[in-house]
Amino acid sequence: MKFINTVKGATARRVRNEYEDELKTELWGDSFWNDSYCLISTGQVSLDVLKQYVEDQRES
């Protein structure tokens, strides 16, 4: 859990630094992440297969 919180904190700071103006209209309050997280195993698939799977989920 500490690892996940560290990753979420680091990515939030980086995104805030790079996209500060854009985020002002996109965030609800000051929170970037909520308290939950999800870890998913993909097995032995290529990155291309994984990307296609994610894109297919967006379309359905």
Order of alpha helices (4+ residues) and beta strands (2+ residues): alpha-alpha-alpha
